[in-house]
Amino acid sequence: MIRVTIIPAWCGIPTGTGPEEQTIHMQIEVDIDSQILRVRDADDRIVSEYRVSTARNGAGELLDSEQTPRGWHVVRARIGAGQPLNTVFRGRRPTGEIYSATLREAQPDRDWILTRILWLSGLEPGKNRLGKVDTMRRYIYIHGCPDEDELGVPASHGCIKMRNQDVIELFDQVPTGTRVFIHE
């Protein structure tokens, strides 16, 4: 048996997300210092910009650190298409709940993952892929959060949190395989 890996021209690292021959004409940038997520087109122009919240523990790649991983990533999976606004997810599956203040009062310590999920996978072996630094195994997402959560300040457990309407807009703009660059 011969094993063939198609290497995308843009970075030389296989994404494993499907037909690597597809050309994705945009990328996502997450600026940890400014707590801003930007969508850039093929000419590096900013087409969308959103306030976000990254990890309260800062930047870092280690498993169980509850830090936001840096470097090049790819959107490995898009989860939640067609789900209602404020759909609650656990284990990347809808729970059947719709987030409300009453639900939050009943479960004040719950980490709310709402509306849509963009599951990230690292592209840099030893930095954010494989072993104890694997972004995907750490379950790092771009996802919706309760509208009363403060954005623009680090407050997550490692993920990139967004307003629900914003994450729907982002979800509809970016396909699986979109590159994501996270930096300080």
C-alpha positions as CSV (number, residue, x, y, z in Angstrom):
1,M,0.0,0.0,0.0
2,I,1.3,3.4,-0.9
3,R,0.3,6.3,1.3
4,V,0.0,9.7,-0.4
5,T,-0.3,13.0,1.5
6,I,-1.3,16.1,-0.4
7,I,0.5,19.1,1.0
8,P,-1.3,22.4,0.7
9,A,0.8,25.0,-1.1
10,W,0.1,27.7,1.5
11,C,2.1,26.2,4.4
12,G,3.5,22.8,3.6
13,I,1.6,21.0,6.3
14,P,-1.3,18.7,5.6
15,T,-4.6,19.8,7.2
16,G,-6.4,16.5,7.0
17,T,-9.7,18.4,6.6
18,G,-10.7,17.1,3.2
19,P,-9.6,17.8,-0.3
20,E,-6.5,19.8,0.2
21,E,-6.7,20.9,-3.4
22,Q,-9.5,23.3,-2.5
23,T,-8.4,26.9,-2.3
24,I,-9.6,28.9,0.6
25,H,-9.4,32.6,0.0
26,M,-9.6,33.9,3.5
27,Q,-8.0,33.4,6.9
28,I,-8.8,34.3,10.5
29,E,-6.4,36.2,12.7
30,V,-6.9,36.2,16.5
31,D,-4.9,39.0,18.3
32,I,-4.7,38.0,22.0
33,D,-3.3,41.4,23.1
34,S,-6.2,43.4,21.6
35,Q,-8.9,40.6,22.0
36,I,-9.9,41.0,18.4
37,L,-10.7,38.4,15.8
38,R,-10.3,39.5,12.1
39,V,-11.3,37.8,8.9
40,R,-8.9,38.6,6.0
41,D,-9.5,38.0,2.3
42,A,-6.9,36.6,-0.2
43,D,-5.4,40.1,-0.5
44,D,-5.0,40.4,3.3
45,R,-7.8,43.0,3.6
46,I,-9.9,42.9,6.7
47,V,-13.4,42.0,5.8
48,S,-14.8,41.4,9.3
49,E,-13.6,42.2,12.8
50,Y,-15.1,41.1,16.1
51,R,-14.3,41.6,19.8
52,V,-13.6,38.3,21.5
53,S,-12.4,36.8,24.8
54,T,-9.4,34.5,24.9
55,A,-8.0,32.6,28.0
56,R,-7.9,34.3,31.4
57,N,-4.7,32.3,31.9
58,G,-3.0,34.0,28.9
59,A,-1.4,32.3,25.9
60,G,0.1,28.9,26.0
61,E,0.0,25.5,24.4
62,L,0.2,22.9,27.1
63,L,-2.6,20.4,27.8
64,D,-4.7,21.4,30.9
65,S,-3.2,24.9,31.0
66,E,-6.5,26.6,30.1
67,Q,-4.5,28.9,27.9
68,T,-5.1,30.0,24.3
69,P,-2.7,28.3,21.9
70,R,-0.6,30.4,19.6
71,G,0.5,29.8,16.0
72,W,-1.1,28.5,12.8
73,H,-4.3,26.4,13.1
74,V,-7.0,25.3,10.8
75,V,-10.8,25.1,11.2
76,R,-11.0,21.3,11.4
77,A,-14.8,21.1,12.0
78,R,-17.8,23.4,11.9
79,I,-20.5,22.4,14.4
80,G,-24.0,23.7,14.9
81,A,-25.2,24.7,11.4
82,G,-28.9,25.5,11.5
83,Q,-29.2,25.3,15.3
84,P,-31.2,28.1,17.0
85,L,-29.5,31.1,18.6
86,N,-28.2,30.3,22.1
87,T,-28.2,26.5,21.6
88,V,-26.2,24.9,24.4
89,F,-23.5,22.4,23.5
90,R,-21.7,19.9,25.6
91,G,-19.2,17.5,24.1
92,R,-19.8,19.3,20.7
93,R,-23.4,18.1,20.7
94,P,-26.6,20.2,21.3
95,T,-28.0,19.4,24.7
96,G,-31.6,20.4,23.8
97,E,-31.3,23.4,26.0
98,I,-31.5,27.1,24.9
99,Y,-29.4,29.3,27.1
100,S,-31.2,31.7,29.4
101,A,-30.5,33.7,32.6
102,T,-32.5,31.2,34.5
103,L,-30.4,28.3,33.2
104,R,-27.2,30.3,34.2
105,E,-28.5,30.9,37.7
106,A,-29.2,27.2,38.1
107,Q,-25.6,26.3,36.8
108,P,-23.4,29.3,37.6
109,D,-20.1,27.5,37.2
110,R,-20.9,25.9,33.8
111,D,-18.6,26.8,30.9
112,W,-21.2,27.9,28.3
113,I,-20.5,26.9,24.7
114,L,-23.4,28.3,22.6
115,T,-24.8,28.6,19.1
116,R,-21.9,27.5,16.8
117,I,-18.5,25.8,17.2
118,L,-15.4,26.1,15.0
119,W,-13.1,23.4,16.3
120,L,-9.4,24.3,15.7
121,S,-6.5,22.0,15.0
122,G,-2.9,23.0,15.2
123,L,-0.7,23.0,12.1
124,E,2.7,23.2,13.8
125,P,4.0,19.8,15.2
126,G,5.6,20.2,18.6
127,K,4.1,23.7,19.0
128,N,0.4,23.3,18.8
129,R,0.0,19.8,17.2
130,L,0.6,16.3,18.6
131,G,1.6,15.3,22.1
132,K,0.9,17.6,25.1
133,V,0.4,20.7,22.9
134,D,-2.3,19.4,20.6
135,T,-4.9,22.1,20.1
136,M,-7.5,19.7,18.8
137,R,-7.1,17.3,21.7
138,R,-7.4,20.3,24.1
139,Y,-10.8,21.0,22.5
140,I,-10.0,24.6,21.6
141,Y,-12.9,26.2,19.8
142,I,-14.2,29.5,18.5
143,H,-17.7,29.5,19.9
144,G,-20.6,31.6,21.1
145,C,-21.0,32.7,24.7
146,P,-23.7,34.3,26.8
147,D,-24.4,37.9,25.7
148,E,-23.9,39.1,29.2
149,D,-20.3,37.8,29.3
150,E,-17.8,40.6,28.9
151,L,-15.7,40.5,25.7
152,G,-12.5,42.4,25.1
153,V,-10.9,40.9,28.2
154,P,-9.3,37.5,28.7
155,A,-11.9,35.3,30.5
156,S,-12.2,31.9,28.8
157,H,-10.8,28.5,29.6
158,G,-8.6,28.6,26.5
159,C,-11.2,29.0,23.7
160,I,-12.0,32.1,21.7
161,K,-15.5,33.3,22.8
162,M,-17.7,35.5,20.7
163,R,-21.1,37.1,20.7
164,N,-23.7,34.6,19.4
165,Q,-24.7,36.8,16.4
166,D,-21.0,37.3,15.5
167,V,-20.2,33.6,15.7
168,I,-23.1,32.8,13.3
169,E,-21.8,35.5,10.9
170,L,-18.3,34.1,11.1
171,F,-19.5,30.5,10.8
172,D,-21.3,31.4,7.6
173,Q,-18.2,33.1,6.2
174,V,-15.5,30.4,6.7
175,P,-15.4,26.8,5.5
176,T,-13.6,23.9,7.0
177,G,-9.9,24.2,6.2
178,T,-9.8,27.9,6.8
179,R,-6.4,28.9,8.3
180,V,-6.4,30.6,11.7
181,F,-3.4,32.5,13.1
182,I,-3.4,33.2,16.8
183,H,-0.8,35.6,18.2
184,E,0.0,38.0,21.0
